[in-house]
Amino acid sequence: MTKRTQADLITQANTRYPDNSTGSIVPGVADRPQHTDAADSLLNHLDLTNAAAFDGQGLRCNKVTGLVEPGDTSSSTNTVSTTSTLTTTGFYEASAAAGSITVSLPAAPAEGDTFEIARVDTTSNTLLISGNGNTINGSSQQPLISHDCLKLRYSTNETRWIVI
């Protein structure tokens, strides 16, 4: 997969939708083409099969909104079913089916470290996400209920995990 720079993507976007009146890569409302299969939204027209990165960040498609956003492009899903400390950023399916567990985030995270944790079991066992010495939106831990999902990003400016 070829990585694209921010400049490459802006050039591609400007080629598709130039907006000479404002110099913006996104056309004004009056200048936007009508929605058709041939003229879809700006994000859907970017050549994402070759765009593995935007400004150094991986790209992924948000399955809920359909928007392309910076994020984890890993195709693998990590699983957690016992009390553990996460070390690799990415997406985790967590299950407390066998008993209550605590999933701890790294104790020394770097700026921008991002974890997505989804609870996949339907038991009444407790599944806690621990900040491991850092807070999560002001709390030391965050419970996950059945089919709940948290996306957390570490901010060195705030010195805490922020739920996004």
ABEGO torsion letter per residue (X at the ends): XBBBBAAAAAAAAAAABBBAAAGBABBBAAABBBBBAABBBAAAABBAAABABBGGBBBBBBAAAGBBBBEBABABBBBBABBBBBABBEBBBBBAAAEBBBBBBBABBBBGBBBBBBBABABABBBBBBAGGBBBGGBABBBBBBGBBBBBBBBAAAGBBBBX
